[in-house]
Every structure is written in C-alpha cells, then in structure tokens.
Amino acid sequence: MAGLLSLHCLSSSCSPKLTFPSLSTQRSSLARRLGIRCSSSRFPLNGEPKETKFHIRERAISIALAIGLAMGVPVLELPAYASHMEPVLPDLSVLISGPPIKDPRTLLRNALPIDNKAIREVQRPLEDITDSLKVAGVKALDSVERNVRQASRALSQGKAMILADIPESKKANGQELLDKLTVGLEELRVIVEDRNRDAVAPKQRELLQYVGSVEEDMVDAFPYEVPKEYSSMPLLMGRATVDMKVKVKDNPNLENCVFRIVLDGYNAPVTAGNFLDLVERHFYDGMEIQRADGFVVQTGDPEGPAEGFINPGTEEVRTVPLELSVIGDKSPVYESTLEELGRYKAQTRLPFNAFGTMAMAREEFENNSASSQVFWLLKESELTPSNANILDGRYAVFGYVTENEDYLADLKVGDVIESIQVVSGLDNLVNPSYKIAG
C-alpha cells in the first residue's frame, strides 16, 4: 500500500472537472418506462460540439434512486442496452446485501490477485474497527477490543499458512512484516485497555499497511497474459503510485494540494499502463482541471481538435479498449460493457465505491475510444453501490486516490495540475512509449 503523504495545503479546502460519455438515451427511455418527468436540461449527445461531450450530471443518481423507490428495492440496476437503438431490461435486479466498502485502500487490498484465507481473516476484523469507532464515546472500544482479539487469534492460527503463500524471495520480508503486525496488535490491545480512543485509528492504519504489504508480497508474478492485440501497448504489470500536485487558483486560503493515487495494473494493465506512460511524457503537467461539477473532476483533453493523446510516431490519437476486471474471472474482459455481454449481476473488482475512484472517459457508444481523458468520482456509493449504478461495468476504473481524496471536491475548473510524478512502480511499466524518440 502506498505510504502516507504530506498535504501541501494552507487550509482544509482544496476544487474538480470531468468529461463523461452521455447517458441521454438511457435516461430518456428509463424515464418514459417509469413515468418520470425531467426538466428541459439534458445530457449532450455525441454528435454535439466537443466542449459538451461526455457531459453527465448528478441527476443520474437521482434516477437510480427513483428506480429503487418505485420498485420497492434499495437500488435497481439501470436497464442494459445492447445498442442505443434497442434497449433491453435485465431480468434480475441486484439487491444490496450490506453496506458498500468505500475505503480505497480496502478496495485495493481486496482486488489483489491472491487467494489466502488466513491473511483475509486478519484483515477483516482490523477493517471492521472503522465501523466500531462510529459508536459514540468510549463505548466503541468494547467493539474494537473484540476486533483486536479476533485479528490476533487469526494471525496466531494462520501465520504458517500466510508464510506458505509468500514466495521464497520475499519470505524474509513477509516474516518481518508479520512480526511487526504481531507487536502492533499487542500495542493496539494496550491502547484499547487504556481507553485511549484517539490513538486507535492511527494504529489501525499502521497495522493495515502491514497487512497490505504482506498481501502484495504474495503476488509472485503477473497472473495472466494480456491479449495479443494489446500486448505491445504500454502495460502496467503490477501497481504504481503517483503524486498529482494541483495549483489552486482564486483561493486565498489554499495554494497547492498533492493527491496520492494508486494505479492498479493487476486489474487494468492496458488502461493503467496508458496513463502511466502519459505521466512519464509529462502530458498532464500544466493542464487545467476541465470539469468540476460536484459529481466528478476531470482533465486530460489537450488543446486543439484532438480529444486525446496524439502518438508522435503515427500522428494518430492513441486509444485504449474498454477494460473491465470481474470478480471470478481470471483476466479482464475487453471492448464490451457487462450489459452487452449479458452479465447483469457480475461485479467489477475495482468498483465505483470510493470517493476519488479514478476511471477513463470515453465516447458513449464507442467502447474503445478512451485515450487521455480521466475523471475522479466525487460521490460515495450509498446511492450508487457496486453493480447497481450507471458506471460499474461501463467505464474502466484503474485506480483510487488514497491520500487527500476529500480535497478533490474543492477543485475548480481552471485549477492547474502542476505535475504528476511517479513515486513507485515505474519498473512495472512495460513497452513504455515515452522512451521512444519523438
């Protein structure tokens, strides 16, 4: 997991913009089916001028809620479309069985290509401390105490199984991390015993960093082969961490914000590799935030008529296919939305659950049109939970903002990305085009 990052802000506020494929056809048809009347404002169509493309509004969430209320379920999957001419409703609705996971670090831990029950049994009670702390006062510490006992017992009973799944080349480091985890759990027990509520969350974060590092050590090699048609593109064969520094304008209380972002190439090697390659080309340095509407923050549209990165070698826009990693699949699916594949109940490994979820923008009816425009979601998932919203299965998530994500909501159109710099993981990028002259 990425380490902690200092925030270069002078106050507790920092501001966004995004460009999305439109959802006008879906919204209009759905409204007709439900008898919903909408105002005259609409989502722009792909044939409209460039400055209005990818426009989506927060109203989509309201529509998702309206469906759930009308049908008597918490949230109902929006209708799937085999094409924009022939809408097709899914035959099964997705019911929400529990609260969604919103923490980006937890989502990243869960998305690692590992299958070790023992380490997950240590991870879960430590994560549950967050919910335990929602209880007011020191009463929360009773639940935290149970969480700590459960994690300690799971570590003691499962340590051999955990070590067995760590490759020999990393086993010494894994043992060291498990030793630190053992000591840290005892320290957390003492914190709880002393009824020091304020010290619980910092220690919890420290222990979960150890857990995440152990889980990352379990990944010995990249778990699958990227399809041949994409194998020569820039690929992130693992994970990378970048820092995005944004210069905030017209805010006397704020100068700069630094956002730490973890890119997940295990689940989106082509998409994440394309972005990291552009970062190394300094493509985003000096670029303005181009959309900030309270729903998303977006950037990546270069000056000029092109809507993406023009490869100097071909003088054509470089595009990447829609890339979706699904729970239960061994490798991502490409070029089709999950609706188009009829997989209405499939859940993505990288869902739009966390505030600051990072994904690629694209043309609405052109799945493989993504190039350089990226966006960050500014809504949490109570309204749009996994597999029951307008985004999962339609847009390619490839990372999360893991530090200072709350400040994304304060970004404004015109704020400038001063730089995006790689912190770690550049050695996981293969076929980098930025090294080629020109």
C-alpha positions in Angstrom: 0.0 0.0 0.0 1.1 3.5 -0.7 2.7 5.3 2.2 1.4 8.4 3.9 1.8 11.8 2.1 2.1 15.3 3.4 -0.6 17.7 2.2 0.7 21.0 1.0 -2.5 22.9 1.9 -2.9 26.0 3.9 -6.5 25.2 5.0 -8.9 22.3 5.0 -10.2 23.1 1.5 -8.8 22.5 -2.0 -11.5 22.0 -6.2 -12.8 19.5 -10.0 -14.0 18.7 -13.7 -14.8 15.7 -15.7 -15.9 14.6 -19.2 -18.2 11.7 -19.5 -20.0 9.8 -22.2 -23.6 10.9 -22.3 -26.4 8.9 -20.9 -29.2 10.8 -22.6 -30.7 7.8 -24.4 -30.7 5.6 -21.3 -32.2 8.4 -19.1 -34.9 9.3 -21.5 -36.0 5.7 -22.1 -35.9 4.9 -18.5 -37.9 8.0 -17.6 -40.6 7.0 -20.1 -40.8 3.5 -18.6 -41.2 4.8 -15.1 -43.3 7.8 -15.9 -40.6 10.2 -14.6 -40.7 13.7 -15.9 -37.4 15.6 -16.3 -36.6 19.2 -16.8 -35.5 20.6 -20.2 -31.9 20.2 -19.4 -30.4 17.1 -21.0 -27.2 15.2 -21.4 -25.4 16.2 -24.7 -25.2 13.7 -27.5 -22.0 12.5 -29.1 -22.8 14.5 -32.2 -22.7 17.8 -30.4 -19.6 20.0 -30.2 -16.5 18.9 -28.4 -16.9 21.2 -25.4 -20.1 19.4 -24.4 -19.1 15.8 -24.9 -19.1 13.3 -22.1 -21.4 15.5 -20.1 -23.2 13.7 -17.3 -25.0 15.2 -14.3 -25.7 14.2 -10.8 -29.3 13.6 -11.8 -28.3 10.1 -12.9 -28.0 9.2 -9.2 -31.5 10.6 -8.6 -32.8 8.4 -11.3 -31.1 5.4 -9.8 -32.8 6.2 -6.5 -36.1 6.8 -8.2 -36.0 3.3 -9.7 -35.2 1.7 -6.3 -38.1 3.6 -4.7 -40.5 2.8 -7.4 -39.7 -0.9 -7.4 -39.5 -1.3 -3.7 -35.9 -2.3 -3.5 -32.9 -0.4 -2.2 -31.4 0.1 -5.7 -32.3 -1.4 -9.0 -29.8 -1.9 -11.9 -30.4 0.5 -14.7 -31.6 -1.0 -18.0 -29.0 -2.5 -20.2 -28.6 -1.7 -23.8 -27.4 -4.0 -26.5 -27.3 -0.9 -28.7 -28.6 2.6 -28.4 -31.5 1.7 -30.7 -32.8 -1.4 -28.9 -32.9 -1.1 -25.1 -33.0 -4.3 -23.1 -34.1 -4.6 -19.5 -32.2 -7.1 -17.3 -34.3 -9.9 -15.9 -32.8 -9.7 -12.5 -32.3 -6.8 -10.1 -29.4 -6.5 -7.8 -30.2 -6.2 -4.1 -27.8 -4.6 -1.8 -26.9 -7.1 1.0 -24.8 -4.9 3.1 -23.0 -1.5 3.3 -20.6 -0.9 0.5 -16.9 -0.8 1.0 -15.9 2.8 0.5 -12.3 2.9 1.7 -9.9 3.0 -1.3 -7.2 1.1 0.5 -9.6 -1.7 1.4 -10.8 -1.9 -2.2 -7.2 -2.2 -3.4 -6.4 -4.9 -0.9 -9.4 -6.9 -1.9 -8.5 -6.5 -5.6 -5.1 -8.2 -5.3 -4.8 -11.5 -7.2 -4.3 -13.6 -4.1 -6.3 -16.4 -2.5 -5.2 -16.7 1.1 -8.0 -17.1 3.6 -5.7 -16.7 6.6 -4.5 -13.2 5.8 -8.0 -12.1 4.9 -9.2 -13.3 8.3 -6.6 -10.9 9.9 -7.6 -8.1 7.5 -11.3 -8.1 8.0 -11.6 -7.5 11.8 -8.9 -4.8 11.5 -11.0 -3.1 8.8 -14.2 -3.5 11.0 -12.6 -1.2 13.6 -13.7 1.7 11.4 -17.4 0.7 11.9 -16.8 0.0 15.6 -15.5 3.6 16.0 -18.7 5.0 14.7 -20.2 4.4 18.2 -20.0 7.5 20.3 -17.6 7.8 23.2 -15.5 5.1 24.8 -18.3 2.5 24.3 -16.9 2.0 20.9 -13.8 0.5 22.5 -15.7 -2.6 23.6 -16.3 -3.5 19.9 -12.7 -2.5 19.0 -11.5 -4.9 21.7 -13.4 -7.8 20.1 -12.0 -6.8 16.7 -8.4 -6.9 18.1 -8.9 -10.3 19.7 -10.3 -11.7 16.5 -7.4 -10.4 14.4 -4.8 -11.6 16.9 -6.3 -15.0 17.0 -6.5 -15.2 13.3 -2.8 -14.2 12.9 -1.7 -16.7 15.5 -3.6 -19.6 14.0 -2.9 -18.7 10.3 0.7 -17.4 10.3 2.1 -20.6 8.8 -0.5 -20.6 6.1 0.3 -17.0 5.3 4.0 -17.6 5.1 3.5 -20.6 2.9 1.9 -18.3 0.2 4.8 -15.8 0.1 7.5 -16.6 -2.5 10.9 -17.6 -1.1 12.5 -14.4 -2.5 10.1 -12.3 -0.3 9.6 -14.7 2.6 12.1 -12.9 4.9 10.3 -9.6 4.4 7.0 -11.3 4.9 8.2 -12.7 8.2 9.4 -9.3 9.3 6.0 -7.7 8.4 4.1 -10.4 10.4 6.4 -9.9 13.4 5.6 -6.1 13.2 1.9 -7.0 12.9 2.1 -9.2 16.0 3.7 -6.5 18.0 1.4 -3.8 16.7 -1.7 -5.9 17.6 -0.5 -6.1 21.2 0.2 -2.3 21.2 -3.4 -1.8 20.0 -4.7 -4.1 22.7 -3.0 -1.9 25.3 -4.4 1.3 23.7 -7.9 -0.1 24.0 -7.3 -1.3 27.5 -6.1 2.3 28.4 -9.4 3.6 26.8 -7.4 5.8 24.5 -9.9 6.2 21.7 -8.0 8.8 19.8 -5.0 6.5 19.3 -7.0 3.6 17.8 -7.4 4.9 14.2 -3.7 5.7 13.6 -2.6 2.3 14.9 -5.3 0.6 12.8 -4.0 2.3 9.7 -0.4 1.2 10.6 -1.5 -2.4 11.0 -3.5 -2.5 7.8 -0.4 -1.2 6.0 1.4 -4.2 7.2 -1.4 -6.5 6.1 -1.5 -4.9 2.7 2.3 -5.2 2.3 2.1 -8.9 3.2 -0.7 -9.4 0.6 1.3 -7.6 -2.1 4.3 -9.9 -1.3 2.1 -12.9 -2.0 1.8 -11.9 -5.7 4.7 -13.7 -7.3 4.1 -12.9 -11.0 1.6 -11.2 -13.2 -1.4 -13.6 -13.1 -2.4 -13.7 -16.7 -1.4 -12.9 -20.3 -2.7 -9.7 -21.8 -4.4 -10.4 -25.2 -2.1 -10.4 -28.1 -3.8 -7.4 -29.8 -2.9 -5.2 -26.8 0.4 -6.8 -25.7 2.6 -4.3 -27.5 0.9 -1.3 -25.8 2.3 0.3 -22.6 1.2 -2.1 -19.9 1.4 -1.7 -16.1 2.1 -5.3 -14.9 1.5 -4.6 -11.3 0.9 -1.4 -9.4 2.3 2.1 -9.3 1.9 5.1 -7.1 1.9 8.7 -8.4 1.5 12.1 -6.7 -0.6 14.7 -8.5 0.2 18.3 -7.4 -2.6 20.8 -8.2 -2.2 24.6 -8.1 -5.4 26.1 -6.8 -6.5 29.5 -8.1 -8.6 32.2 -6.6 -8.5 30.7 -3.1 -6.6 32.9 -0.6 -6.6 30.1 2.0 -5.1 27.4 -0.3 -2.2 27.1 -2.6 -1.3 23.6 -3.5 -2.8 20.1 -3.0 -1.0 16.9 -3.5 -3.1 13.8 -4.2 -1.6 10.3 -3.9 -3.0 7.9 -6.5 -2.5 4.1 -6.6 -2.8 2.7 -10.2 -3.9 -0.9 -10.4 -2.3 -2.7 -13.3 -3.3 -6.2 -12.0 -6.9 -5.4 -12.9 -6.4 -2.8 -15.7 -2.9 -3.3 -17.2 -3.7 -1.6 -20.5 -5.6 1.4 -19.1 -3.2 2.0 -16.2 -0.2 1.5 -18.5 -1.5 4.1 -20.9 -2.0 6.6 -18.1 1.4 6.0 -16.5 3.1 6.3 -19.9 1.4 9.7 -20.4 2.5 10.7 -16.9 6.1 10.0 -17.9 5.6 12.0 -21.1 4.5 14.9 -18.8 1.3 15.0 -20.8 -0.8 16.3 -17.8 1.8 18.7 -16.5 0.4 22.2 -16.8 -3.1 21.0 -17.8 -6.1 22.6 -16.3 -9.0 20.9 -14.5 -11.6 20.9 -17.2 -14.7 19.9 -15.3 -15.7 20.2 -11.7 -19.5 19.9 -11.1 -19.8 18.2 -7.7 -20.2 14.8 -9.3 -16.8 14.4 -11.0 -13.5 16.1 -11.5 -12.0 15.7 -15.0 -9.0 16.6 -17.1 -7.0 15.2 -20.0 -8.4 16.9 -23.1 -5.4 18.5 -24.8 -5.6 21.8 -26.7 -6.6 21.6 -30.3 -9.2 19.5 -32.1 -7.9 16.1 -30.9 -9.7 14.7 -27.8 -6.8 12.5 -26.7 -3.1 11.9 -26.9 -1.6 12.0 -30.4 1.1 9.5 -30.8 4.0 11.3 -32.5 5.1 8.2 -34.3 1.7 7.7 -36.0 0.3 11.2 -35.7 -3.0 9.5 -34.7 -4.9 9.5 -31.4 -3.8 6.6 -29.2 -6.8 4.8 -27.8 -7.3 2.0 -25.4 -10.0 -0.6 -25.2 -12.7 -0.7 -22.5 -11.1 -3.0 -19.9 -13.1 -4.5 -17.0 -11.9 -6.9 -14.4 -14.8 -9.0 -13.0 -14.8 -10.9 -9.7 -14.5 -14.6 -10.5 -12.7 -14.1 -13.9 -9.1 -14.9 -14.3 -8.4 -11.9 -16.6 -10.2 -8.7 -17.7 -12.8 -8.6 -20.4 -12.2 -6.2 -23.3 -14.2 -4.0 -25.7 -17.7 -4.7 -24.3 -19.7 -3.4 -21.4 -21.0 -6.0 -19.0 -24.6 -5.3 -20.2 -23.6 -6.0 -23.7 -22.2 -9.3 -22.5 -25.4 -10.1 -20.6 -23.6 -10.2 -17.3 -26.0 -8.2 -15.3 -25.0 -9.5 -11.9 -21.3 -9.6 -12.5 -19.3 -7.3 -10.1 -16.2 -5.5 -11.0 -13.0 -5.9 -8.9 -12.5 -2.1 -9.0 -15.9 -0.6 -8.3 -17.0 3.0 -8.2 -17.4 2.8 -4.5 -14.8 5.2 -3.2 -14.7 8.9 -3.2 -11.9 9.6 -5.7 -12.4 6.5 -7.8 -10.3 7.1 -11.0 -11.5 6.0 -14.4 -11.3 6.7 -18.2 -13.7 8.9 -20.0 -14.8 7.7 -23.5 -17.5 8.2 -26.1 -20.8 6.8 -25.1 -21.3 4.4 -27.9 -17.7 3.8 -28.7 -16.3 1.4 -26.0 -12.7 1.6 -27.3 -12.5 5.4 -27.6 -10.7 6.2 -24.4 -7.3 8.0 -24.8 -6.2 10.5 -22.2 -9.2 12.0 -20.5 -9.6 10.8 -17.0 -12.1 11.5 -14.2 -12.5 11.1 -10.4 -15.8 10.3 -8.9 -16.9 12.6 -6.1 -19.8 10.6 -4.9 -19.8 7.8 -2.4 -21.8 4.6 -3.0 -24.8 4.6 -0.8 -26.7 6.0 -3.8 -24.8 4.1 -6.4 -23.5 0.9 -4.9 -21.5 -1.8 -6.7 -23.2 -3.4 -9.6 -26.3 -1.3 -9.2 -25.2 2.1 -10.7 -24.7 3.7 -14.0 -20.9 3.4 -14.0 -19.7 -0.1 -12.9 -19.4 -2.3 -16.0 -19.5 0.6 -18.3 -16.3 2.6 -17.6 -12.8 1.3 -16.8 -11.6 2.0 -13.3 -7.8 1.8 -12.9 -7.0 3.3 -9.6 -8.0 5.3 -6.5 -6.9 8.4 -4.8 -5.6 7.1 -1.4 -4.5 10.3 0.3 -6.2 13.7 0.5 -9.1 12.5 -1.7 -11.6 14.7 0.2 -9.9 17.8 -1.3 -10.9 16.8 -4.8 -14.3 18.2 -4.0 -12.8 21.7 -3.6 -11.1 21.8 -7.0 -12.4 24.2 -9.6 -12.3 24.5 -13.4 -9.1 26.3 -14.2 -7.1 24.9 -11.4 -3.8 23.7 -12.8 -2.1 20.3 -12.5 1.5 21.4 -11.9 2.9 17.9 -12.1 2.2 14.2 -11.8 5.2 12.3 -10.6 5.8 8.6 -10.1 6.5 7.6 -6.5 6.9 3.9 -7.1 6.2 1.1 -9.5 7.6 2.6 -12.7 9.6 -0.7 -13.2 6.2 -2.4 -13.6 5.6 -0.5 -16.8 6.5 -2.5 -19.9 6.5 -1.3 -23.5 6.8 2.3 -22.4 6.4 4.6 -25.5 7.8 7.7 -23.6 11.3 6.3 -24.1 11.0 6.3 -27.8 12.4 9.4 -29.5 9.8 11.8 -30.7 
